[in-house]
């Protein structure tokens, strides 16, 4: 498996891990009070919807700015890990966000290099 496919897989596992883990935790493992459920899920899962199309299509630009989103989720995970009652949630949350961040960062690097090399090759063949 080449670097591009491996980093894309890492990004997708981290991204969809967060997308599934957050609601599963709040709905099944440690249910929130009903009056907090919708707001919590909206705030925590809502931002993950913005890069969905670009990540599914493997767009470099989307992966590049999604790294900032991954940092937000890492901070949230560390915040949850600081409390003893939500430590497990916070640690898993942080690990998934780290996977999302590293996968996005390396995918952006490797895919960008491949696209630049392909563009340079096209330019050389045209001249």
VOLUMLO-948584 format. One line per field, with one value per residue (C-alpha): x, y, z; residue in three letters; residue number from 1. Coordinates in Angstrom, 2 decimals, always signed. Each point is the difference from the previous one (the first is absolute). Layout:
<lummars>
u: [X / ...]
v: [Y / ...]
w: [Z / ...]
code: [ALA / ...]
pos: [NUM / ...]
</lummars>
This chain:
<lummars>
u: [+0.00 / +1.47 / +0.24 / -2.97 / -2.41 / +1.29 / -0.37 / -3.41 / -1.08 / +1.33 / -1.97 / -3.20 / +0.31 / +0.59 / -2.74 / -2.70 / +1.15 / -0.85 / -3.20 / -1.23 / +1.64 / -1.32 / -3.72 / +0.42 / +1.58 / -2.58 / -2.98 / +0.95 / +2.93 / -0.62 / -3.29 / -0.32 / -3.07 / -2.57 / +0.10 / +3.78 / +0.08 / -0.83 / +2.24 / +2.94 / -0.29 / -0.46 / +3.09 / +2.15 / -1.11 / -1.17 / +3.45 / +0.97 / -2.60 / +1.82 / +2.96 / -1.99 / -0.30 / +3.59 / +1.43 / -2.05 / +1.25 / +3.62 / +0.40 / +3.33 / -1.35 / -2.73 / +2.50 / +2.23 / -2.63 / -1.54 / +3.22 / -1.18 / -3.26 / +1.92 / +1.88 / -3.32 / -1.06 / +3.35 / -0.45 / -3.52 / +1.33 / +2.69 / -2.64 / -2.16 / +3.03 / +0.71 / -3.12 / +0.09 / -3.60 / +0.62 / +3.65 / -0.62 / -2.13 / +2.65 / +2.89 / -1.80 / -1.22 / +3.58 / +1.46 / -2.55 / +0.64 / +3.77 / -0.54 / -2.18 / +2.60 / +3.05 / -1.79 / -1.20 / +3.40 / +1.92 / -2.64 / +0.24 / +3.76 / +0.24 / -2.93 / +1.22 / +3.46 / -1.52 / -2.16 / +3.00 / +2.09 / -2.79 / -0.34 / +3.76 / +0.00 / -2.82 / +1.90 / +3.17 / -1.82 / -1.66 / +3.36]
v: [+0.00 / +3.34 / +3.07 / +1.79 / -2.88 / -0.67 / +3.61 / +0.26 / -3.11 / +1.52 / +3.18 / -1.88 / -2.24 / +3.02 / +2.07 / -2.67 / -1.25 / +3.41 / +0.17 / -3.30 / +0.06 / +3.35 / -0.72 / -3.61 / +1.09 / +2.67 / -2.11 / -3.51 / -0.14 / +3.00 / +1.59 / +3.70 / +1.65 / +0.40 / +3.79 / +0.03 / -2.75 / +1.95 / +2.97 / -2.20 / -2.12 / +3.06 / +1.69 / -3.12 / -1.77 / +2.98 / +1.35 / -3.45 / +0.38 / +2.90 / -1.99 / -3.18 / +0.36 / +1.13 / -2.74 / -2.66 / +1.28 / +0.24 / +3.72 / +1.34 / +3.43 / -1.50 / -2.23 / +3.02 / +2.09 / -3.03 / -0.23 / +3.07 / -1.75 / -3.01 / +2.27 / +1.27 / -3.59 / -0.76 / +2.91 / -1.20 / -3.52 / +1.26 / +2.03 / -3.10 / -2.07 / +2.46 / -1.08 / -3.42 / -0.81 / +0.55 / -1.06 / -3.02 / +2.07 / +2.73 / -2.35 / -1.77 / +3.37 / +1.33 / -3.06 / +0.16 / +3.71 / -0.59 / -2.69 / +2.41 / +2.78 / -2.07 / -1.73 / +3.33 / +1.61 / -2.81 / -0.51 / +3.69 / -0.26 / -3.20 / +0.73 / +3.57 / -1.28 / -2.54 / +2.67 / +2.34 / -2.78 / -0.82 / +3.67 / +0.31 / -3.12 / +1.39 / +3.26 / -1.86 / -2.04 / +3.10 / +1.77]
w: [+0.00 / -0.98 / +2.24 / -1.55 / +0.53 / +3.51 / +1.13 / -1.64 / +1.90 / +3.24 / -0.67 / -0.76 / +3.08 / +2.26 / -1.61 / -0.08 / +3.40 / +1.43 / -2.00 / +1.44 / +3.44 / +1.22 / -0.48 / +1.09 / +3.26 / +0.75 / -1.06 / +1.15 / +2.42 / +2.25 / -1.08 / +0.60 / +1.44 / -2.80 / +0.19 / -0.71 / -2.62 / -3.16 / +0.80 / +0.96 / -3.12 / -2.21 / +1.40 / -0.01 / -3.20 / -2.05 / -0.95 / -1.31 / -2.75 / -1.70 / -1.45 / -0.73 / -3.78 / -0.51 / +2.18 / -1.78 / -3.37 / +1.21 / -0.60 / +1.24 / +0.91 / +2.18 / +1.77 / +0.60 / +1.77 / +1.73 / +2.03 / +1.90 / +0.73 / +1.28 / +2.41 / +1.35 / +0.69 / +1.61 / +2.39 / +0.77 / +0.64 / +2.38 / +1.80 / +0.47 / +1.04 / +2.80 / +1.89 / +1.62 / -0.90 / -3.74 / -0.23 / -2.25 / -2.36 / -0.09 / -0.71 / -2.87 / -1.28 / +0.04 / -1.70 / -2.82 / -0.48 / -0.08 / -2.64 / -1.97 / +0.29 / -0.91 / -2.86 / -1.41 / +0.36 / -1.67 / -2.70 / -0.85 / -0.22 / -2.05 / -2.33 / -0.53 / -0.92 / -2.40 / -1.65 / -0.35 / -1.53 / -2.46 / -0.95 / -0.50 / -2.16 / -2.15 / -0.39 / -1.03 / -2.63 / -1.47 / -0.50]
code: [UNK / UNK / UNK / UNK / UNK / UNK / UNK / UNK / UNK / UNK / UNK / UNK / UNK / UNK / UNK / UNK / UNK / UNK / UNK / UNK / UNK / UNK / UNK / UNK / UNK / UNK / UNK / UNK / UNK / UNK / UNK / UNK / UNK / UNK / UNK / UNK / UNK / UNK / UNK / UNK / UNK / UNK / UNK / UNK / UNK / UNK / UNK / UNK / UNK / UNK / UNK / UNK / UNK / UNK / UNK / UNK / UNK / UNK / UNK / UNK / UNK / UNK / UNK / UNK / UNK / UNK / UNK / UNK / UNK / UNK / UNK / UNK / UNK / UNK / UNK / UNK / UNK / UNK / UNK / UNK / UNK / UNK / UNK / UNK / UNK / UNK / UNK / UNK / UNK / UNK / UNK / UNK / UNK / UNK / UNK / UNK / UNK / UNK / UNK / UNK / UNK / UNK / UNK / UNK / UNK / UNK / UNK / UNK / UNK / UNK / UNK / UNK / UNK / UNK / UNK / UNK / UNK / UNK / UNK / UNK / UNK / UNK / UNK / UNK / UNK / UNK / UNK]
pos: [1 / 2 / 3 / 4 / 5 / 6 / 7 / 8 / 9 / 10 / 11 / 12 / 13 / 14 / 15 / 16 / 17 / 18 / 19 / 20 / 21 / 22 / 23 / 24 / 25 / 26 / 27 / 28 / 29 / 30 / 31 / 32 / 33 / 34 / 35 / 36 / 37 / 38 / 39 / 40 / 41 / 42 / 43 / 44 / 45 / 46 / 47 / 48 / 49 / 50 / 51 / 52 / 53 / 54 / 55 / 56 / 57 / 58 / 59 / 60 / 61 / 62 / 63 / 64 / 65 / 66 / 67 / 68 / 69 / 70 / 71 / 72 / 73 / 74 / 75 / 76 / 77 / 78 / 79 / 80 / 81 / 82 / 83 / 84 / 85 / 86 / 87 / 88 / 89 / 90 / 91 / 92 / 93 / 94 / 95 / 96 / 97 / 98 / 99 / 100 / 101 / 102 / 103 / 104 / 105 / 106 / 107 / 108 / 109 / 110 / 111 / 112 / 113 / 114 / 115 / 116 / 117 / 118 / 119 / 120 / 121 / 122 / 123 / 124 / 125 / 126 / 127]
</lummars>
